[in-house]
Amino acid sequence: MEVNFNRVDYLQVGVTSQKSMRLLPASGRRTTQKVVIGDQDGVVTCFGIKKGEAVPVFKTLPGQKVSRLELGGAVGTPQEKIFISAGSEVRGFTKKGKQFLSFESNLMESIRALYVSGANLFLCASYIYNHYCDCKDQDYYLSSDKINDIICLPVEKVDSITPILACQDRVLRVLKGSDLLYKVEVPGIPKVLALHSGNGGDSGEELIYGTSDGKIGLVQVTKSSPIHRWEISNEKKRGGALCVDYYDILGDGVRELLIGRDDGMVEVYGFDNNNEPVLRYEHALSESITSIQGGCVGKEGFDEVLTATYTGWVTALTTEPVQREPGPCDDVKISQDIQNKIMNMRVELDQLQLKVLQEREKYHQSAHSSGAVSAVPVFNVNDKFILNSDDASYSLTLEVQTAIDSLLLQSDVPIDLLDVDKNSAVVSFSGCDAENGNFLLATYRCQANTTRLELKIRSIEGQHGTLQAYITPRLQPKTCRVHQYQIKPLSLHQRTHIIDHNRPVNSLTLTGQFSFAEIHSWVVFCVPEVPDKVPVGDSVTFYFQNTFLDTQLECTYRKGEGTFKSDNISTISILKDVLTKEATKRKINLNISYDVNEESVNYTLKLIHPKLEHQLLLAKKVQLIDALKELQVYEGNVDFLIPEYRSILEEADSLLEEYKKQPAHLERLYGMITDLFIDKFKFKGTNVKTKVPLLLEILDNYDPNSLAAFFDSA
């Protein structure tokens, strides 16, 4: 069943946070509903739509930024009480705007996640979970990694309070009281949780999660172990999932899955006969979507998908048909109400233009006076810097509440900028002085009304430093904000929970007079996705996987001792160099021992082999494309060519696109093999840098057996 949606913009509030907009329950099916939204100015706005215009129900005074907004009420009754978190406080309002609750939690930092179920209040700070019942402390849990979201299974269905935490380490933590019941591993960093079908399904145990890399999954949380039902992979490379809802928008009696992503994409999924999700509709907005709800807002009888964007726009995709615009020959009849509305809008527009001219003149006069004080405009930046496991690149997303004029990127470490299809900005590169630690200087000039930029970069492991982004919006007076992003020594590694213990590994062991907190800070400095907080307990073990080569790393450390194991000897070499420097800075003497496994080198070469073979073949095909095209133009018919050459011509566009998207990919593989060669003999005390040219010759005429023989004989 197909449905047509039309976009309607209702209202703009301040900048919004994730899950900060909800629809109040309607009195009946398809009757209009009120919208309540909280913004980062601390204002809670409730409004309805009357004759196509937003009519306020209530609006609070500014305060601390609203981080979350949820609806609650007694179990089994309409959930029409409004709860917001602002700082470490939770406030409650009736649907008319009367405040009935002001609860100051015992959290020492701002609330990041909030959920309400009857008299139960679930709050999360960065690492801390608290459960309150009737505002009295009940349960407490300290997570080992940051908490992104929280939800509780419906008590009326599962007969017990079962909170689930979505954590930064790719794990859903299922709690019972103050204890961890078990963990559910998911294929990405979970950013949002929601009950399946809005009620947890028939069992009440089914849960939807959305990840930062755009995957959506359904898992059943039983009392003993999880059951993974299905997963939507992000094949189209869309943005991360920020919000999820269920609503029967197609009118077929089955609730559809509504998804809002951080690249502005709205998706509607239906379900087939096997209850598997099927994409039915998609629409692109220009800003990240912080909240999504299905309901009826604009006109009674017409369903719509309501969204709240980062800059505060409340936008709907409605099923109400848009009236046809009259043609030049049509007899236009405009009602008196519409005529009055047009007149009022023209008067208001003239008044606004006059006010802008007056304020601009006033500013110019004050700027030329002797005691002029120029106020720097303040603007918010919503940024995300994450590692994509699919192509081993970092995605840098910058979103500003106003139009971006330009973006300057500067890096003191070598990185490659990759093409992004969604990016329409014009980039120019400036000359850099690499000897003084400046490896990249790139300027992006944005088109008008661009509020969101997405960039992709690829780093080189072993070279660490800082990437700086200078964001300049279209504001007067000119101002700029600087955001810094750390490129870590093992930047292409990501956290995992399962590794293959049967691989040949090299090990590095450090001992010395260092504390647990000190060695943890060194690991945080070296590897991404390690929580800043020192782990609970006497020791800890972390597992990582290299997203480029699929090699592994195991880190186990405690006070005075640390052991690092990897099947890639270069990973061990990087850790040895960096950890030694960090200890030297703190004047700590380290005792270093290592065990090199010769088999691990051949194993790593086997992992590199298919990637290297593919890139060499791709480069060879791309080199032939121009010559084959000239031959095609000259001869007209290319049937005389061998099948291999004909297939290159047929696939020319896709081959060029793949080659363009992966600049310097082959050089990266050459560099990794060279580092592997040097590091192997470095641990033996031999300098083989003079043999690198011979190694590169072997790579140019690549044969896996010849390469392995060179590594053994050098």
Secondary structure, DSSP 8 states (H G I E B T S, - for coil): -----EEEEEEE-S---TT-EEE---SSTT----EEEE-TTS-EEEEEEETTEEEEEEE----S-EEEEEEE-STTS---EEEEEETTEEEEE-TTS-EEEEEE-S-SS---EEEEETTEEEEE-SSEEEEEETTEEEEEEE-SS-EEEEEE--HHHHSS--EEEEETTTEEEEEETTEEEEEEE-SS-EEEEEEGGGTTTTTS-EEEEEETTS-EEEEEE-SS-EEEEEEE--TT----EEEEEEE--SSSSS-EEEEEETTSEEEEEEE-TTS-EEEEEEEE-SS-EEEEEEE--SSTT--EEEEEETT-EEEEEE-S-------TTS-----HHHHHHHHHHHHHHHHHHHHHHHHHHHHHHHHHSTT---------EEEEEEEETTTTEEEEEEEESS-EEEEEEEESS-EEEE--TT---EEEE----GGGT--EEEEEE--TT--EEEEEEEE-TT--EEEEEEEEES-SS---EEEEEEE-TTTTEEEES---TTS--EEEEEEES--HHHHHHHHHHHSTT--SS--SSSEEEEEEEETTT--EEEEEEETTEEEEEES-HHHHHHHHHHHHHHHHHTT--EEEEEE--HHHHHHHHHHHHHHHHHHHHHHHHHHHHHHHHHHHHHHS--TTS-HHHHHHHHTHHHHHHHHHHSTTHHHHHHHHHHHHHHHHHHTTT---GGGHHHHHHHHHT--HHHHHHHHHH-
